[in-house]
Amino acid sequence: MRKIFNLLFLLFIFIIPQISLEYWGNAKYGFGIILIIYILHFVVSKKHLINGKTILYPSLFLIYALFTIILSENNDKGIWIFRLLTLLLVTVSFSFYFNNYSNLYTFFKGYYLGVIFAAFQIIYVFFFAPQSLIVEGRANILGIDSNESSILLSVGFVIGLYLYNLTKKKFILFSQLFVIYAIILTFSRTGVISLLFIILFYAWFKLKGIKKYAAISFLIIGFLFILSNLEKPAHNGGLQFLTPTGKLDLSGRDLIWSTGFEIFKESDKKIFGFGIDTFSTELDKKLFGANAHNVFLKILFELGIVGISLFLLMLVHLLVNMRRIIKHSKTPILLFCVLLFSFFTLSWIYTLHIWIFLVLLQRYTALLRFQNQH
């Protein structure tokens, strides 16, 4: 019964992502309170972590972020304190939850079912309710922009491959086609590149001999054919990777990055940063208000050298653990690569999904190491 309850809760988180990502907004404390009450039972269940460091580094970063917002003069201080406390509790509780392969498998099933639901929602809305799209001509999961939607779907695609290898159920393989199509309909270059990387990575490590090269060639040709025959959104000309002059098209991100870094470099707030949720405001004084479109720049700008150091320490620790288990499983590596790539183009560091994924990777690698040492 408990596993069914956990599965239903995971479906609630990921099938209704607009609630799970916005529970900390104005007058939206309800979901956060429900989430906190639910996850506390993990903390008091008296389970022990295999490796305490899996919770140490993520917690240090969030505690530091919480400390900076408490000392700041942010107008939304209450919301941010609640948001960061919730993310901290999520980090702690899911570190306990991902304590065995059974719970990990339950999570994967719940998340993948949510991804299938999201894929069908994207396909339906794109063709039958386009007025619901956040950006005209670019599909998205309800409440999430197209770029973030494409990465959530890409993570689901990786998990789907893992479940198929484990169960060999053809339903999972068939459902992956809808996930692929949904990613393409987001018209997100971040998502499309991630998808192509996942397919090539999987083919390279899972297939052998002539099958490997034939599958990779077939996938690339098929992928390019699908892209070339999609109806292109009028506002951006479709998946455009190059400008008319032949340069890499970053849609203004390069200007945002250079200006944001210049503001940081010229400031006297290098150690502790400008404070959470200040990037757009400060950028607007010199250029225009915009997201950082880069997790590393956002953390450096808002939390300073201390904040980025703590975040990089967490990633380095994760990479070191992955290097030790790479011979036994490629899934954590693939998930990490997708998330890492998204950090270079998105600013979604304070979302619920990111911290669940980071903890999942920490725990998954710890479980694999523990299993191989015994």
C-alpha positions as CSV (number, residue, x, y, z in Angstrom):
1,M,0.0,0.0,0.0
2,R,2.8,2.4,0.9
3,K,4.5,1.8,-2.6
4,I,1.2,2.6,-4.3
5,F,0.8,5.8,-2.2
6,N,4.4,6.8,-3.1
7,L,3.8,6.1,-6.8
8,L,0.6,8.2,-6.8
9,F,2.4,11.0,-5.1
10,L,5.3,11.0,-7.7
11,L,2.6,11.0,-10.4
12,F,1.1,14.0,-8.7
13,I,4.4,15.9,-8.7
14,F,5.3,15.2,-12.3
15,I,2.0,14.9,-14.1
16,I,0.9,18.3,-12.7
17,P,4.3,20.1,-13.0
18,Q,2.8,23.6,-13.0
19,I,1.7,23.0,-9.4
20,S,5.0,21.4,-8.3
21,L,7.1,24.2,-9.8
22,E,5.0,27.1,-8.6
23,Y,3.9,26.0,-5.1
24,W,6.0,28.8,-3.6
25,G,4.4,31.7,-5.5
26,N,2.0,34.3,-4.1
27,A,-0.9,32.7,-2.2
28,K,0.4,29.2,-3.3
29,Y,1.8,27.9,-0.1
30,G,-0.7,25.0,-0.1
31,F,1.2,22.5,-2.2
32,G,4.5,23.3,-0.4
33,I,2.9,22.5,2.9
34,I,1.4,19.2,1.6
35,L,4.8,18.3,0.2
36,I,6.6,19.1,3.5
37,I,4.1,17.1,5.6
38,Y,4.4,14.1,3.2
39,I,8.2,14.0,3.0
40,L,8.8,14.3,6.8
41,H,7.9,10.6,7.1
42,F,11.1,9.8,5.2
43,V,13.2,11.7,7.7
44,V,11.6,9.9,10.8
45,S,11.7,6.5,9.2
46,K,15.1,5.8,10.8
47,K,16.7,4.7,7.6
48,H,20.4,5.3,7.2
49,L,22.3,6.8,4.3
50,I,25.0,4.6,2.7
51,N,27.1,7.7,2.2
52,G,26.4,10.8,4.2
53,K,28.2,13.0,1.7
54,T,25.4,12.4,-0.8
55,I,23.3,14.7,1.4
56,L,26.1,17.0,2.7
57,Y,27.0,18.9,-0.5
58,P,23.5,19.6,-1.8
59,S,22.4,20.7,1.7
60,L,25.4,23.0,2.1
61,F,24.5,24.9,-1.0
62,L,20.8,25.3,-0.1
63,I,21.6,26.3,3.5
64,Y,24.0,29.0,2.2
65,A,21.3,30.2,-0.3
66,L,18.8,30.3,2.6
67,F,21.3,32.2,4.7
68,T,21.8,34.9,2.0
69,I,18.1,35.4,1.5
70,I,17.4,35.8,5.2
71,L,20.0,38.6,5.3
72,S,18.8,40.2,2.1
73,E,16.2,43.0,1.5
74,N,14.3,41.0,-1.2
75,N,10.7,42.0,-1.3
76,D,9.7,38.4,-1.8
77,K,11.9,37.2,1.1
78,G,9.0,35.2,2.7
79,I,8.3,33.3,-0.5
80,W,12.0,32.6,-1.1
81,I,12.6,31.4,2.5
82,F,9.7,29.0,2.1
83,R,10.9,27.9,-1.3
84,L,14.4,27.1,-0.2
85,L,13.3,25.4,3.0
86,T,11.1,23.2,0.9
87,L,13.9,22.4,-1.5
88,L,16.1,21.6,1.5
89,L,13.5,19.2,2.9
90,V,13.1,17.6,-0.5
91,T,16.8,17.1,-0.7
92,V,17.0,15.5,2.8
93,S,13.9,13.3,2.4
94,F,14.6,12.0,-1.1
95,S,18.1,11.1,0.1
96,F,16.4,8.8,2.6
97,Y,13.8,7.6,0.0
98,F,16.4,6.7,-2.6
99,N,18.0,4.3,-0.1
100,N,17.4,1.1,-2.1
101,Y,16.8,-0.1,-5.6
102,S,13.1,-0.8,-5.0
103,N,12.3,2.8,-4.2
104,L,14.5,4.0,-7.1
105,Y,12.5,1.7,-9.4
106,T,9.2,3.0,-8.0
107,F,10.4,6.6,-8.7
108,F,11.5,5.8,-12.3
109,K,8.1,4.2,-13.0
110,G,6.2,7.2,-11.5
111,Y,8.3,9.7,-13.4
112,Y,8.1,7.9,-16.7
113,L,4.3,7.6,-16.5
114,G,4.3,11.3,-15.9
115,V,6.5,11.9,-18.9
116,I,4.2,9.8,-21.2
117,F,1.2,11.9,-19.9
118,A,3.2,15.1,-20.6
119,A,4.1,13.9,-24.1
120,F,0.5,13.3,-25.0
121,Q,-0.5,16.6,-23.5
122,I,2.1,18.4,-25.6
123,I,1.0,16.7,-28.8
124,Y,-2.7,17.4,-28.1
125,V,-2.2,21.1,-27.2
126,F,0.2,21.7,-30.1
127,F,-2.4,20.5,-32.7
128,F,-5.8,21.1,-31.0
129,A,-5.3,23.9,-28.4
130,P,-2.4,26.1,-29.6
131,Q,-3.8,29.1,-27.7
132,S,-2.6,27.4,-24.5
133,L,1.1,27.6,-25.6
134,I,3.4,29.9,-23.6
135,V,5.3,30.9,-26.8
136,E,3.4,30.7,-30.1
137,G,4.4,27.7,-32.2
138,R,6.5,26.0,-29.5
139,A,4.9,23.2,-27.5
140,N,5.4,23.0,-23.7
141,I,4.2,21.1,-20.6
142,L,1.5,23.1,-19.0
143,G,3.1,25.8,-16.8
144,I,6.7,25.2,-17.9
145,D,8.4,26.9,-20.8
146,S,9.4,24.9,-23.9
147,N,13.2,24.6,-23.1
148,E,12.6,23.3,-19.5
149,S,9.8,21.0,-20.9
150,S,12.2,19.5,-23.4
151,I,14.8,18.6,-20.7
152,L,12.2,17.1,-18.4
153,L,11.1,15.0,-21.4
154,S,14.7,14.1,-22.2
155,V,15.3,12.9,-18.7
156,G,12.2,10.8,-19.1
157,F,13.5,9.4,-22.3
158,V,16.7,8.2,-20.5
159,I,14.6,6.7,-17.7
160,G,12.5,5.0,-20.4
161,L,15.6,3.4,-21.9
162,Y,16.6,2.2,-18.5
163,L,13.2,0.7,-17.8
164,Y,13.1,-1.0,-21.2
165,N,16.6,-2.6,-20.7
166,L,15.4,-3.8,-17.3
167,T,12.0,-5.2,-18.3
168,K,12.1,-5.6,-22.1
169,K,8.5,-4.5,-22.3
170,K,7.7,-3.4,-25.9
171,F,5.1,-0.9,-24.6
172,I,8.0,1.2,-23.1
173,L,9.9,1.2,-26.4
174,F,6.7,2.2,-28.3
175,S,5.9,5.0,-25.9
176,Q,9.4,6.4,-26.5
177,L,8.3,7.5,-30.0
178,F,5.7,9.8,-28.5
179,V,8.3,11.3,-26.1
180,I,10.7,11.9,-29.0
181,Y,7.9,13.6,-31.0
182,A,7.0,15.8,-28.0
183,I,10.6,16.9,-27.6
184,I,10.8,17.9,-31.2
185,L,7.5,19.8,-31.0
186,T,9.0,22.0,-28.3
187,F,11.3,23.4,-31.0
188,S,13.9,23.7,-28.2
189,R,17.5,23.5,-29.5
190,T,18.5,22.5,-26.0
191,G,16.1,19.6,-26.0
192,V,16.8,18.5,-29.6
193,I,20.6,18.4,-29.0
194,S,20.0,16.5,-25.7
195,L,17.8,14.0,-27.5
196,L,20.3,13.4,-30.3
197,F,23.1,13.0,-27.8
198,I,21.0,10.4,-25.8
199,I,20.3,8.4,-28.9
200,L,23.9,8.4,-30.1
201,F,25.2,7.6,-26.6
202,Y,22.8,4.7,-26.2
203,A,23.5,3.3,-29.7
204,W,27.3,3.5,-29.2
205,F,27.4,1.7,-25.8
206,K,24.5,-0.8,-26.3
207,L,25.0,-1.9,-29.9
208,K,27.9,-3.8,-31.4
209,G,29.6,-4.1,-34.8
210,I,27.8,-3.1,-38.0
211,K,24.5,-2.8,-36.0
212,K,26.0,0.1,-34.1
213,Y,27.0,2.2,-37.1
214,A,23.9,1.3,-39.1
215,A,21.6,2.3,-36.2
216,I,23.4,5.6,-35.7
217,S,23.3,6.5,-39.4
218,F,19.6,5.5,-39.6
219,L,18.8,7.6,-36.6
220,I,20.6,10.7,-37.7
221,I,19.1,10.6,-41.2
222,G,15.6,9.9,-39.8
223,F,16.0,12.7,-37.3
224,L,17.1,15.2,-39.9
225,F,14.2,14.2,-42.2
226,I,11.6,14.7,-39.4
227,L,13.1,18.1,-38.6
228,S,13.1,19.3,-42.2
229,N,9.4,18.3,-42.6
230,L,8.0,19.9,-39.4
231,E,5.8,22.9,-39.7
232,K,8.1,25.8,-38.6
233,P,6.8,28.4,-36.1
234,A,6.6,31.8,-37.8
235,H,8.2,33.7,-34.9
236,N,11.6,31.9,-35.0
237,G,11.9,30.0,-38.2
238,G,12.0,26.7,-36.5
239,L,15.1,25.1,-35.1
240,Q,17.6,27.6,-36.3
241,F,21.2,26.9,-35.1
242,L,23.0,29.4,-37.4
243,T,22.4,33.1,-38.2
244,P,22.1,34.3,-41.8
245,T,25.8,35.1,-41.7
246,G,26.8,31.6,-40.6
247,K,27.5,32.3,-37.0
248,L,26.1,30.3,-34.1
249,D,22.6,31.6,-33.2
250,L,22.4,32.0,-29.4
251,S,19.2,34.1,-29.6
252,G,20.9,37.0,-27.6
253,R,22.2,34.7,-24.9
254,D,25.8,35.7,-25.7
255,L,25.0,39.3,-25.1
256,I,23.2,38.5,-21.8
257,W,26.1,36.4,-20.6
258,S,28.8,38.9,-21.4
259,T,26.9,41.8,-20.0
260,G,25.9,39.9,-16.8
261,F,29.5,38.8,-16.2
262,E,30.8,42.3,-16.9
263,I,28.4,43.7,-14.2
264,F,29.6,41.1,-11.7
265,K,33.2,41.7,-12.5
266,E,32.9,45.4,-12.0
267,S,31.0,45.1,-8.7
268,D,32.2,44.9,-5.1
269,K,29.9,41.9,-4.5
270,K,32.1,39.1,-5.9
271,I,32.3,37.1,-2.7
272,F,28.7,36.8,-1.7
273,G,26.9,38.0,-4.9
274,F,24.0,40.4,-5.5
275,G,21.5,38.1,-3.8
276,I,18.9,35.6,-5.0
277,D,16.6,36.6,-7.9
278,T,18.5,39.8,-8.7
279,F,20.1,38.9,-12.1
280,S,17.2,40.2,-14.2
281,T,16.9,43.4,-12.2
282,E,20.6,44.3,-12.3
283,L,20.8,43.4,-16.0
284,D,17.9,45.7,-16.8
285,K,20.0,48.6,-15.6
286,K,22.5,48.1,-18.4
287,L,20.7,46.1,-21.1
288,F,17.2,44.7,-20.5
289,G,15.6,42.4,-18.0
290,A,16.2,38.7,-18.9
291,N,16.9,35.4,-17.3
292,A,20.6,34.4,-17.1
293,H,20.0,31.3,-19.4
294,N,22.9,29.8,-17.6
295,V,22.8,28.2,-14.1
296,F,26.5,28.8,-13.5
297,L,26.3,32.5,-14.3
298,K,23.1,32.9,-12.3
299,I,24.7,31.3,-9.2
300,L,28.0,33.3,-9.6
301,F,26.1,36.5,-10.0
302,E,23.5,36.0,-7.3
303,L,25.5,34.0,-4.7
304,G,29.0,35.0,-5.5
305,I,32.2,33.0,-5.4
306,V,31.1,31.2,-2.2
307,G,27.9,30.0,-3.9
308,I,29.5,28.8,-7.1
309,S,32.2,27.1,-5.2
310,L,29.7,25.1,-3.2
311,F,27.8,24.2,-6.3
312,L,30.9,23.1,-8.2
313,L,32.0,21.1,-5.2
314,M,28.8,19.1,-5.3
315,L,29.1,18.4,-9.1
316,V,32.8,17.4,-8.7
317,H,31.9,15.0,-5.9
318,L,29.2,13.5,-8.1
319,L,31.6,13.1,-11.0
320,V,34.2,11.4,-8.9
321,N,31.6,8.9,-7.7
322,M,30.4,8.3,-11.3
323,R,33.9,7.6,-12.5
324,R,34.1,4.7,-10.1
325,I,30.9,3.0,-11.3
326,I,31.1,3.8,-15.1
327,K,31.8,0.2,-15.9
328,H,28.7,-1.0,-14.1
329,S,26.1,1.4,-15.3
330,K,25.9,4.2,-18.0
331,T,22.5,5.5,-16.9
332,P,23.7,7.9,-14.2
333,I,26.4,9.3,-16.7
334,L,23.7,9.9,-19.3
335,L,21.3,11.6,-16.9
336,F,24.2,13.8,-15.6
337,C,25.2,14.8,-19.1
338,V,21.6,15.9,-19.9
339,L,21.3,17.9,-16.7
340,L,24.8,19.5,-17.1
341,F,24.0,20.6,-20.7
342,S,20.8,22.2,-19.5
343,F,22.8,24.2,-16.9
344,F,24.6,26.0,-19.7
345,T,21.4,27.2,-21.4
346,L,18.7,27.3,-18.7
347,S,18.4,29.1,-15.3
348,W,16.3,26.6,-13.4
349,I,18.4,25.9,-10.4
350,Y,15.7,26.6,-7.8
351,T,13.1,24.2,-9.2
352,L,11.9,21.0,-7.5
353,H,12.9,18.7,-10.3
354,I,16.5,19.7,-10.4
355,W,17.2,18.9,-6.7
356,I,15.3,15.6,-6.9
357,F,17.5,14.7,-10.0
358,L,20.7,15.7,-8.3
359,V,19.9,13.7,-5.2
360,L,18.8,10.8,-7.3
361,L,22.2,10.8,-9.1
362,Q,24.0,11.1,-5.7
363,R,22.1,8.2,-4.3
364,Y,22.1,6.0,-7.4
365,T,25.9,6.2,-7.7
366,A,26.3,5.5,-3.9
367,L,24.0,2.4,-4.2
368,L,26.1,1.1,-7.2
369,R,29.3,1.7,-5.3
370,F,28.0,-0.1,-2.2
371,Q,26.7,-3.0,-4.3
372,N,30.1,-3.4,-6.1
373,Q,32.1,-3.2,-2.9
374,H,30.1,-6.0,-1.3
